Amino acid sequence: MSRDYIVIILMWVIGILAYLFLTPKKRYRKVLFALLLCQTFVWVSSLLHVKYHLLAFPVREFPKATEVLVTTEYFFYPLLSGFYIIFEPKRSLAIRFLYLSLWISGLTVMDVMLEKYTNLIEYVHYAWYLTWIDFFCIFAVTNLIYQWFFKDSSHFHVDREAVK
């Protein structure tokens, strides 16, 4: 078994164990919602990157079905987005921006290491800073939609009282 498939298996094992043991029980549903939401954006982004020959995925799980690596693009990165969202501090905008930047920087380092040391990702006409910008936009939009979807209903009661 090649190093590439070992990395793929490790991502699945680490991701599933992290979901089961690091996610607070009350937030399983919210992490899953964030994962599915982020998955849609990563999916479209990845397909566009492959179509326009910016990225390539030489080693894939389903080479005849898709030109995208399913493990990173449909499972691991969206799962990390779910963890980012549920553990995000509810403080000032500057702290939240710093938190997002640190998550994206760590994710970019991981992506660059996958590109450098494995055949899972190949930057054709791409660079690490484009990965950073892409993930930053995807995680920020995912977080905005997540916050809108799970907004606290107590805000509406305050608004109704203000109208009366």
C-alpha positions in Angstrom: 0.0 0.0 0.0 1.4 3.4 -1.0 2.0 6.3 1.3 -0.9 8.2 -0.5 -3.5 5.6 0.5 -2.2 5.4 4.0 -2.7 9.2 4.3 -6.2 8.8 2.9 -7.1 6.1 5.4 -5.5 8.2 8.3 -7.7 11.2 7.3 -10.8 9.1 7.5 -9.9 7.5 10.8 -8.8 10.7 12.4 -11.8 12.6 11.0 -14.3 10.0 12.3 -12.7 9.7 15.7 -12.5 13.5 16.0 -16.2 13.8 15.2 -17.1 11.1 17.7 -14.8 12.1 20.6 -14.1 15.9 20.2 -17.6 17.0 19.3 -19.8 17.9 22.3 -22.9 15.7 22.2 -25.2 18.6 21.9 -23.4 19.8 18.8 -23.3 16.7 16.6 -26.1 18.0 14.5 -24.5 21.4 14.1 -21.2 20.0 13.1 -22.9 17.8 10.5 -24.9 20.8 9.2 -21.7 22.9 8.9 -19.9 19.9 7.2 -22.7 19.6 4.6 -22.8 23.3 4.0 -19.1 23.7 3.6 -19.1 20.6 1.4 -21.2 22.3 -1.2 -18.8 25.2 -1.5 -15.6 23.1 -1.5 -17.2 20.8 -4.1 -17.9 23.6 -6.5 -14.6 25.2 -5.9 -12.6 22.0 -6.4 -14.5 21.2 -9.6 -13.7 24.6 -11.0 -10.1 24.4 -10.0 -9.8 21.0 -11.8 -11.7 22.1 -14.8 -9.5 25.1 -15.4 -6.3 23.1 -14.7 -5.3 25.0 -11.6 -5.2 21.8 -9.4 -4.8 18.1 -10.2 -5.4 15.1 -8.0 -3.2 12.3 -9.4 -4.2 9.7 -6.8 -7.9 9.5 -6.2 -10.3 7.0 -4.6 -12.7 7.0 -7.6 -10.6 7.9 -10.7 -13.3 7.0 -13.2 -16.0 8.8 -11.3 -14.5 12.2 -10.5 -11.2 14.1 -10.9 -11.4 15.3 -7.3 -10.0 13.6 -4.2 -13.1 12.7 -2.2 -11.4 12.4 1.2 -10.1 15.9 1.4 -12.7 17.8 -0.7 -15.9 16.1 0.5 -15.0 14.9 4.1 -11.9 16.2 5.8 -11.9 19.9 5.0 -15.6 20.3 5.5 -15.3 18.5 8.8 -12.6 20.9 9.9 -15.0 23.7 9.0 -17.5 22.2 11.3 -15.0 22.2 14.1 -14.0 25.7 13.4 -17.5 26.9 13.6 -18.6 25.1 16.8 -15.4 26.1 18.7 -15.4 29.7 17.4 -15.1 32.3 20.2 -18.1 34.6 20.5 -16.0 37.7 21.2 -15.1 40.7 19.2 -14.8 40.7 15.4 -11.0 41.1 15.6 -10.6 37.9 17.7 -13.0 36.0 15.4 -11.0 37.2 12.4 -7.7 36.1 14.0 -9.3 32.7 14.9 -10.4 32.2 11.3 -7.0 33.2 10.0 -5.2 30.7 12.3 -7.5 27.9 11.2 -7.0 28.7 7.6 -3.3 29.0 8.0 -3.1 25.6 9.6 -5.3 24.1 6.9 -3.1 25.7 4.2 0.0 24.3 5.7 -1.6 20.9 5.7 -2.6 21.3 2.1 0.9 22.4 1.1 2.4 19.4 2.9 0.0 17.1 1.1 1.1 18.7 -2.2 4.8 18.5 -1.4 5.0 15.0 0.2 2.3 13.0 -1.5 0.7 12.6 -4.9 -2.8 13.5 -3.6 -2.7 17.1 -4.6 -0.7 18.8 -7.4 -0.6 22.6 -7.8 -0.6 23.0 -11.6 -1.2 26.8 -11.9 -1.8 27.5 -8.3 0.0 28.7 -5.2 -0.4 28.3 -1.4 -1.8 31.9 -1.0 -4.6 31.1 -3.4 -5.4 28.1 -1.2 -5.5 30.4 1.8 -7.8 32.9 0.1 -10.1 30.1 -1.2 -10.4 28.4 2.2 -10.9 31.8 3.9 -13.8 32.7 1.7 -15.4 29.2 1.9 -15.1 29.1 5.7 -16.3 32.7 6.2 -19.4 32.1 3.9 -20.1 28.8 5.6 -19.9 30.5 9.0 -22.2 33.3 7.9 -24.9 30.9 6.6 -24.5 28.7 9.7 -24.9 31.7 12.0 -28.0 32.8 10.1 -29.5 29.3 10.2 -28.9 28.8 13.9 -29.6 32.3 15.1 -31.0 32.6 18.5 -34.8 33.0 18.5 -34.6 35.2 21.7 -33.5 38.0 19.4 -36.9 37.9 17.7 -38.7 38.3 21.1 -36.7 41.5 21.8 -37.6 42.8 18.3 -41.3 42.2 18.9 -41.2 44.0 22.2 -39.5 47.0 20.6 -42.2 47.2 18.0 -45.1 47.2 20.5 
